[in-house]
Structures are given as structure tokens and as C-alpha cells.
Amino acid sequence: MSEAAALVALVATLGAAVARARLAPDWVVAAVAALLLVATGVLSVDDARDAASDLGPTLGFLAALLLLADGCRRAGLFDALGAAMAAGARGRPRRLLALVFLVAAGTTAVLSLDATVVLLTPVVFATAARLRTSPRPHVYACSHLANSASLLLPVSNLTNLLAFQSSGVSFARFAALMALPWLAAIAVEWVVLSRAFRGDLEPAVDGASAPRTDAPPLPRFALAVVGATLAGFALSSLVGLAPAWVAAAGALALVLHERPPPAALVRAAEPPFLVFVLGLALIVRAAGDHGLESFVDAFVPHGTGLLALLAVAAVSAVVTNLVNNLPATLIVLPVAAAGGPGPVLAMLVGVNVGPNLTYVGSLATLLWRRVVHAHDESTDLGEFLRLGALTVPPALVAGTVLLWLALEVV
């Protein structure tokens, strides 16, 4: 009965995240389900306290990153990037796609995939409209790179933050090990998307030139804060400082510079999402304690060889597209962590690249659909699945092979 209750709570919470119904917000469902599991004894109070305590620093880190990204938005960074892309494209859609790849990959790596979906995608829509070109290839690039380009740094994705401490590696070593898989995933995305949308990337044949755009200067203070924060992340492991404090310092610097109203700060930290993550973690902990972890352990291979890492990445990708990448990380991570940093990082290849296969693979993809629909554009399920089938398998294999090579060499 306890196992059934935990699984029902997990399914209900994931269903609420996918449906996003107004009467049953996902964070409310997650919080109520977690409280019910504790109240009925399915999850003990001590276990709930331990799970919340373990996740607390990660949630603080995430809130600081959200504030940092919002501070960059307020400083005009994304508007300046959009104008720079419009000017650099020179009216050529393929050049614009290359610039979108560059900006989206960098935004995802440094400010997290949520910044790419929520802050950059609307700018890409506006930039495509300014150049009178189809937004489809550029908007799909934002969706795919929000997931696959989040391999590089521990701060690029919540899944990375959750796995970072379990990996047992420093911030700099994490980046060094994941650099080649990150580049491989981006290269696969470029080859597939540029070919799939080659018709949309042809220049206009009517001879009309794109309107001239004067790019505003990039906000130097915001860029300096982001650069200093990244440097602080790299140095934090050497001095024994938790990266969350570095992220908080960067966010505080932008808050003091921009001075937004307190209510805007609270909204930027996204308390409902933090509650959802905490509730989901407690639910997955209950499900794991009552058999789910043992079930996953039977399917996740053990070992650090190439075939074992490929299998870990593949299993993680499958679980991701069944239950979403966040719960997939919480489910697979305890099993993968027993094998050391190799399986943990291979799991991240699966849960970060794998979500591009289906709509439900990642919370970021679900949010991306809402952004697209808000711009009166539609998403085609068949097209999404086709692009996922063409990008995910080669990116998964190439990323894992290069990860194995990096583990052998670095």
C-alpha cells in the first residue's frame, strides 16, 4: 500500500506538471501529495527532514541563479543580444540560426536552460520578425539547446545541480569532463536542424534587404557580474566555499544595481517552482524507499566502462521521457552515484539530451510550448518527434563516448 500511495502521488504530480491546470497548479499538487505521504507515514518525518535538508542548498542555489538571470534581463542583456543577432545576421536566415545557436548555447550554459526558454525565446521571435524570416528553425533551436546545451556546467540545469555534489568532482573538473559532450551535442543539433529547416533558411528571393538595426551596447556591469560569478564558481571548490554563496553574491550585485521592487524579486525567484521541486523530491524519496530505487537498480548497469556508461545514458533518457527529467534524475541518481562520477555524468547526458525526444521529457520543453503558443505559433507533434529522433540518439552516443574518453584522459 505504501508503494502504491507513493507511485500515485508521483503520477498525480507529474500529471499536474504536464497539464498545468489553473485549478490544480503543479506546486500545490506536489506540496499536498508530499504532506499526505508524511501524514500517513509512507514517508517518515525524519526521512522527510533529511531529504529537505539535503535539497536545501540546491534550492538556494537555484533561487540565486533565477535572480541572476532576471537581473540580466532587467539590465537589458537579452534585448541587446537580440539586436546584435539581428545586425549580425545581415538579413540571412542561416547566419541568424548560427547566432541563435551561439547565444542559446552560451545562455543555457551560464544562466541555465530556464533563461533560454523564458527570456531568450521571446527575443528570438522578435528578432526573426524584425528580419522578416520564419521563426521556426530559430525557435526550435532554443528548445533543443535549452536541453542539450545544458551539459557544460553544474549551473546549467537543475539536474546538474542535483547531481553535482554526488559526482564528487570540482566545478572546474565537471566543466572539463563535460566540455566535449557539450560540443558534440551542439554539433549534432546544428547538423540536423540546419538540414531539416533548409527551406526556411534560404534568403529572400524578392531582393528586399533586411531593415538596418542599430544594436544597443551590451550592459557592461551585468556582463562583468556574470563573468565574476563564473570565476567565483571555478574558485569556490579550491577554497571550500559553497557555490550557492557565489551565486547569491552575483544576484545581490545585480539587485543592488537595478533596485527592482521587492515583489518583483520574489516573483523572479519563482517560489512556486521551488515548492514543486521540494515536494517532488519528497515524493520520489518515498517512492524510492518503497521499492522504486530497487526496481531502477535492476535496470541501471554498474561499472565505468564505455558500454556501461552508454547503457546508463540510454536508460536515463528512457526514464526521462517516461516521467520527465527532474524526477528521472532523483530516481536514477542514487543508483548511479554508487558507481562514482562516471555513471553520474553519463546519467546527466541521458537526462539532458534525452528530453528533446518528447514534449514531456523536460519541464523546460513544456514551458517552451507555452511561450510558443503565447506568440500565436503552433507546435507540430510529428515534427517535434521527428527532430528528436534525428538528434537524440547520435547526440547521446557521441556525448557518452566523449565523456568516457574525457574520464580516461582528464
C-alpha positions as CSV (number, residue, x, y, z in Angstrom):
1,M,0.0,0.0,0.0
2,S,2.8,2.4,0.8
3,E,4.5,1.8,-2.6
4,A,1.2,2.3,-4.4
5,A,0.5,5.5,-2.5
6,A,3.9,6.9,-3.4
7,L,3.5,6.0,-7.0
8,V,0.1,7.5,-7.2
9,A,1.4,10.7,-5.7
10,L,4.3,10.7,-8.2
11,V,1.9,10.2,-11.2
12,A,-0.5,12.9,-9.9
13,T,2.3,15.4,-9.5
14,L,3.8,14.7,-13.0
15,G,0.3,14.9,-14.5
16,A,-0.3,18.3,-12.9
17,A,3.1,19.5,-14.3
18,V,2.1,18.4,-17.8
19,A,-1.5,19.6,-17.7
20,R,-0.8,22.9,-15.9
21,A,-4.4,23.3,-14.9
22,R,-5.4,26.5,-13.2
23,L,-7.5,24.8,-10.6
24,A,-4.7,22.3,-9.7
25,P,-1.3,24.0,-10.0
26,D,1.6,21.6,-10.1
27,W,3.2,23.1,-7.0
28,V,0.0,22.8,-5.0
29,V,-0.4,19.1,-6.0
30,A,3.3,18.4,-5.2
31,A,3.0,20.0,-1.8
32,V,-0.3,18.4,-0.8
33,A,0.9,15.0,-2.1
34,A,4.1,15.2,-0.1
35,L,2.3,16.3,3.1
36,L,-0.1,13.4,2.7
37,L,2.7,10.9,2.4
38,V,4.2,12.3,5.6
39,A,0.9,12.4,7.4
40,T,0.1,8.8,6.5
41,G,3.5,7.5,7.5
42,V,4.5,6.5,4.0
43,L,7.4,8.9,4.4
44,S,8.7,9.3,7.9
45,V,9.1,12.8,9.4
46,D,12.9,12.1,9.8
47,D,13.3,11.0,6.2
48,A,11.4,14.0,5.0
49,R,13.5,16.3,7.1
50,D,16.7,14.6,5.8
51,A,15.5,14.9,2.2
52,A,14.6,18.6,2.6
53,S,17.9,19.3,4.3
54,D,19.9,17.6,1.5
55,L,18.0,19.6,-1.1
56,G,18.0,22.9,0.7
57,P,21.4,24.2,-0.6
58,T,20.4,23.2,-4.1
59,L,17.1,25.2,-3.9
60,G,19.0,28.2,-2.6
61,F,21.5,27.9,-5.4
62,L,18.6,27.7,-7.9
63,A,16.9,30.7,-6.5
64,A,20.1,32.8,-6.7
65,L,20.6,31.7,-10.4
66,L,17.0,32.7,-11.2
67,L,17.6,36.1,-9.6
68,L,20.9,36.4,-11.5
69,A,19.2,35.7,-14.9
70,D,16.3,38.1,-14.1
71,G,18.9,40.8,-13.2
72,C,20.5,40.3,-16.6
73,R,17.1,40.8,-18.2
74,R,16.4,44.0,-16.3
75,A,19.8,45.3,-17.3
76,G,18.8,44.8,-21.0
77,L,21.2,42.0,-21.8
78,F,18.7,39.9,-23.7
79,D,17.4,42.8,-25.7
80,A,20.9,43.8,-26.6
81,L,21.7,40.2,-27.7
82,G,18.6,40.2,-29.9
83,A,19.6,43.4,-31.6
84,A,23.2,42.1,-32.0
85,M,21.8,38.9,-33.6
86,A,19.6,40.9,-36.0
87,A,22.6,43.1,-37.0
88,G,25.0,40.2,-37.3
89,A,22.6,38.1,-39.5
90,R,22.7,40.7,-42.3
91,G,19.3,39.5,-43.5
92,R,20.5,35.9,-43.9
93,P,18.4,33.3,-42.0
94,R,21.2,30.8,-41.8
95,R,23.5,33.4,-40.2
96,L,20.8,34.2,-37.8
97,L,20.4,30.5,-36.9
98,A,24.2,30.3,-36.3
99,L,24.0,33.3,-34.0
100,V,21.0,31.9,-32.2
101,F,23.0,28.7,-31.6
102,L,25.9,30.7,-30.2
103,V,23.7,32.8,-27.9
104,A,21.4,30.0,-26.8
105,A,24.3,27.6,-26.0
106,G,26.0,30.3,-24.0
107,T,22.8,31.4,-22.2
108,T,22.0,27.9,-21.3
109,A,25.4,27.1,-20.1
110,V,25.9,30.2,-18.0
111,L,22.4,31.3,-16.9
112,S,20.6,27.9,-17.1
113,L,18.1,26.4,-19.5
114,D,15.2,28.4,-17.9
115,A,16.8,31.6,-19.1
116,T,17.0,30.3,-22.6
117,V,13.3,29.2,-22.7
118,V,11.7,32.1,-20.8
119,L,14.0,35.1,-21.6
120,L,15.7,34.3,-24.9
121,T,12.9,32.6,-26.9
122,P,10.7,35.7,-27.0
123,V,13.7,37.8,-28.1
124,V,14.3,35.2,-30.9
125,F,10.7,35.6,-32.0
126,A,11.1,39.4,-32.2
127,T,14.4,39.1,-34.0
128,A,13.0,36.8,-36.7
129,A,10.0,39.1,-37.2
130,R,12.4,42.1,-37.5
131,L,14.3,40.3,-40.3
132,R,11.0,39.1,-41.9
133,T,12.1,35.4,-41.7
134,S,10.4,32.3,-40.4
135,P,10.9,31.9,-36.7
136,R,10.6,28.1,-36.8
137,P,14.2,26.9,-37.1
138,H,15.4,29.6,-34.6
139,V,12.7,28.8,-32.0
140,Y,13.3,25.1,-32.3
141,A,17.0,25.7,-31.7
142,C,16.1,27.4,-28.4
143,S,14.1,24.4,-27.3
144,H,16.7,21.8,-28.2
145,L,19.7,23.8,-26.9
146,A,17.9,24.6,-23.7
147,N,18.2,20.8,-23.0
148,S,21.2,19.5,-24.9
149,A,23.4,22.6,-24.3
150,S,22.9,22.3,-20.5
151,L,25.7,19.7,-20.2
152,L,28.6,22.1,-19.6
153,L,28.4,23.5,-16.1
154,P,26.8,22.5,-12.8
155,V,24.7,25.7,-13.0
156,S,23.3,25.0,-16.5
157,N,20.4,22.8,-15.3
158,L,18.7,21.8,-12.1
159,T,19.5,18.2,-12.9
160,N,23.2,19.2,-12.9
161,L,22.8,21.0,-9.6
162,L,21.2,17.9,-8.1
163,A,24.0,15.6,-9.4
164,F,26.9,17.9,-8.8
165,Q,27.5,17.1,-5.1
166,S,27.0,13.3,-5.8
167,S,29.5,13.4,-8.6
168,G,32.4,14.1,-6.2
169,V,34.2,16.4,-8.7
170,S,35.0,20.1,-8.5
171,F,33.3,22.8,-10.6
172,A,36.3,23.1,-12.9
173,R,36.7,19.3,-13.4
174,F,32.9,19.0,-14.0
175,A,33.3,21.5,-16.9
176,A,36.4,19.9,-18.2
177,L,34.8,16.5,-18.3
178,M,31.6,17.7,-19.9
179,A,33.1,20.2,-22.5
180,L,33.5,17.6,-25.3
181,P,30.0,16.1,-24.8
182,W,28.6,19.6,-24.8
183,L,30.3,20.5,-28.1
184,A,29.2,17.2,-29.6
185,A,25.6,17.7,-28.7
186,I,25.6,21.2,-30.1
187,A,27.2,20.0,-33.3
188,V,24.6,17.3,-33.8
189,E,21.8,19.8,-33.2
190,W,23.3,22.1,-35.8
191,V,23.7,19.4,-38.5
192,V,20.1,18.2,-38.0
193,L,18.3,21.5,-37.6
194,S,20.1,23.3,-40.4
195,R,19.3,20.5,-42.8
196,A,15.7,19.9,-41.5
197,F,14.8,23.6,-41.9
198,R,17.0,24.3,-45.0
199,G,13.9,25.6,-46.9
200,D,13.2,28.2,-44.1
201,L,16.9,29.2,-44.1
202,E,17.0,30.3,-47.8
203,P,17.5,34.0,-48.2
204,A,14.6,36.0,-49.6
205,V,14.3,35.9,-53.4
206,D,12.5,39.2,-53.8
207,G,15.7,41.2,-53.4
208,A,14.3,43.1,-50.4
209,S,17.1,43.8,-47.9
210,A,16.6,43.4,-44.2
211,P,16.0,46.6,-42.2
212,R,19.1,48.1,-40.6
213,T,19.2,47.6,-36.9
214,D,21.3,49.6,-34.5
215,A,22.4,47.2,-31.7
216,P,22.4,48.8,-28.3
217,P,25.6,48.3,-26.3
218,L,25.7,45.2,-24.1
219,P,25.3,46.1,-20.4
220,R,28.9,46.0,-19.2
221,F,28.0,45.8,-15.5
222,A,25.8,42.8,-16.0
223,L,28.4,41.0,-18.1
224,A,31.1,41.8,-15.5
225,V,28.9,40.3,-12.7
226,V,28.2,37.2,-14.8
227,G,31.9,36.8,-15.6
228,A,32.9,37.3,-11.9
229,T,30.3,34.8,-10.8
230,L,31.6,32.2,-13.2
231,A,35.2,32.8,-12.0
232,G,33.9,32.5,-8.4
233,F,32.3,29.2,-9.3
234,A,35.6,27.9,-10.6
235,L,37.5,29.1,-7.5
236,S,34.9,28.1,-4.9
237,S,35.9,24.4,-4.9
238,L,39.5,25.4,-4.3
239,V,38.7,27.5,-1.2
240,G,36.0,25.2,0.2
241,L,33.2,27.8,-0.4
242,A,29.7,26.5,-1.4
243,P,28.9,27.7,-5.0
244,A,25.5,28.9,-3.7
245,W,27.2,31.7,-1.9
246,V,28.9,32.8,-5.1
247,A,25.6,32.8,-7.0
248,A,24.0,34.8,-4.2
249,A,26.7,37.4,-4.3
250,G,26.3,37.8,-8.1
251,A,22.5,38.1,-7.7
252,L,22.9,40.6,-4.9
253,A,25.2,42.7,-7.0
254,L,22.6,43.0,-9.8
255,V,19.8,43.6,-7.3
256,L,21.7,46.5,-5.8
257,H,22.5,47.9,-9.2
258,E,19.0,47.5,-10.7
259,R,17.0,48.0,-7.5
260,P,13.8,46.2,-8.5
261,P,10.8,46.3,-6.2
262,P,10.6,43.6,-3.6
263,A,7.5,42.0,-5.2
264,A,9.4,41.6,-8.5
265,L,12.3,40.0,-6.7
266,V,10.0,37.4,-5.1
267,R,8.4,36.6,-8.5
268,A,11.8,36.3,-10.1
269,A,12.9,33.6,-7.5
270,E,9.8,31.6,-8.6
271,P,8.7,30.3,-5.1
272,P,6.0,28.0,-6.7
273,F,8.7,26.2,-8.7
274,L,10.9,25.8,-5.7
275,V,8.0,24.3,-3.7
276,F,7.3,22.0,-6.7
277,V,10.9,20.8,-6.7
278,L,10.9,20.2,-2.9
279,G,7.5,18.4,-3.0
280,L,8.6,16.2,-5.9
281,A,11.9,15.3,-4.1
282,L,10.0,14.2,-1.1
283,I,7.6,12.1,-3.2
284,V,10.4,10.5,-5.1
285,R,12.2,9.8,-1.8
286,A,9.1,8.0,-0.6
287,A,8.8,6.0,-3.8
288,G,12.4,5.1,-3.7
289,D,12.2,3.9,-0.1
290,H,9.3,1.6,-1.0
291,G,10.8,-0.2,-4.0
292,L,11.3,2.2,-6.8
293,E,15.0,2.6,-6.2
294,S,15.5,-1.2,-6.1
295,F,13.5,-1.5,-9.4
296,V,15.7,1.1,-11.1
297,D,18.8,-0.5,-9.7
298,A,17.9,-3.7,-11.6
299,F,18.0,-1.9,-14.9
300,V,20.8,0.6,-14.5
301,P,24.2,-1.1,-15.3
302,H,27.1,-0.9,-12.9
303,G,30.6,-0.1,-14.0
304,T,32.6,2.6,-15.6
305,G,33.4,1.1,-18.9
306,L,32.2,2.6,-22.2
307,L,29.3,0.1,-22.6
308,A,28.2,0.6,-19.1
309,L,28.2,4.4,-19.5
310,L,26.3,4.1,-22.8
311,A,23.7,1.9,-21.0
312,V,23.3,4.4,-18.1
313,A,22.8,7.2,-20.5
314,A,20.3,5.3,-22.5
315,V,18.3,4.1,-19.5
316,S,18.3,7.6,-18.1
317,A,17.0,9.0,-21.4
318,V,14.2,6.4,-21.5
319,V,13.2,7.2,-17.9
320,T,13.3,10.9,-18.6
321,N,10.8,10.6,-21.4
322,L,8.5,8.5,-19.2
323,V,8.5,10.6,-16.1
324,N,10.2,13.9,-17.0
325,N,13.9,14.8,-16.5
326,L,13.7,16.1,-12.9
327,P,12.1,13.0,-11.3
328,A,14.3,10.9,-13.6
329,T,17.3,12.5,-12.0
330,L,16.0,12.0,-8.5
331,I,15.2,8.3,-9.3
332,V,18.4,7.3,-11.1
333,L,20.9,9.5,-9.2
334,P,21.2,7.3,-6.0
335,V,21.9,4.2,-8.1
336,A,24.3,6.0,-10.5
337,A,26.2,7.7,-7.6
338,A,27.3,4.3,-6.3
339,G,29.5,3.9,-9.3
340,G,31.3,7.2,-9.0
341,P,31.5,10.3,-11.2
342,G,31.4,8.4,-14.5
343,P,27.9,7.0,-14.2
344,V,26.6,10.2,-12.6
345,L,27.8,12.3,-15.6
346,A,26.6,9.6,-18.1
347,M,23.2,9.9,-16.4
348,L,23.3,13.7,-17.0
349,V,23.9,13.1,-20.7
350,G,20.7,11.0,-20.7
351,V,18.5,13.3,-18.7
352,N,19.8,16.5,-20.5
353,V,19.9,15.3,-24.1
354,G,17.1,12.8,-23.9
355,P,14.2,15.3,-23.2
356,N,14.4,16.5,-26.8
357,L,12.7,13.3,-27.9
358,T,9.2,14.2,-26.5
359,Y,7.2,17.1,-25.1
360,V,7.1,15.6,-21.6
361,G,10.8,14.9,-21.4
362,S,11.6,18.2,-19.6
363,L,9.8,20.9,-17.7
364,A,11.7,23.4,-19.9
365,T,10.1,21.9,-23.1
366,L,6.7,22.2,-21.6
367,L,7.3,25.8,-20.7
368,W,8.7,26.4,-24.2
369,R,5.4,25.2,-25.7
370,R,3.6,27.8,-23.6
371,V,6.0,30.5,-24.8
372,V,5.5,29.5,-28.4
373,H,1.7,29.4,-28.1
374,A,1.8,32.8,-26.4
375,H,3.3,34.2,-29.7
376,D,0.4,32.7,-31.7
377,E,2.6,30.0,-33.2
378,S,1.8,26.3,-33.1
379,T,4.0,23.3,-32.5
380,D,3.6,20.2,-34.5
381,L,3.9,16.9,-32.6
382,G,5.1,15.0,-35.6
383,E,7.8,17.5,-36.4
384,F,8.9,17.6,-32.8
385,L,9.2,13.8,-32.6
386,R,11.0,13.6,-36.0
387,L,13.6,16.2,-34.9
388,G,14.0,14.4,-31.6
389,A,14.5,11.0,-33.3
390,L,17.2,12.6,-35.5
391,T,19.1,14.4,-32.8
392,V,18.8,12.5,-29.6
393,P,20.4,9.1,-30.5
394,P,23.5,10.5,-32.2
395,A,24.0,13.2,-29.5
396,L,23.5,10.6,-26.8
397,V,26.1,8.2,-28.2
398,A,28.6,10.9,-29.2
399,G,28.3,12.7,-25.9
400,T,28.7,9.5,-23.8
401,V,31.7,8.3,-25.9
402,L,33.4,11.6,-25.5
403,L,32.6,11.6,-21.8
404,W,34.3,8.2,-21.4
405,L,37.3,9.5,-23.3
406,A,37.5,12.5,-21.1
407,L,37.3,10.4,-18.0
408,E,40.2,8.3,-19.3
409,V,42.3,11.4,-20.1
410,V,41.4,14.3,-17.9
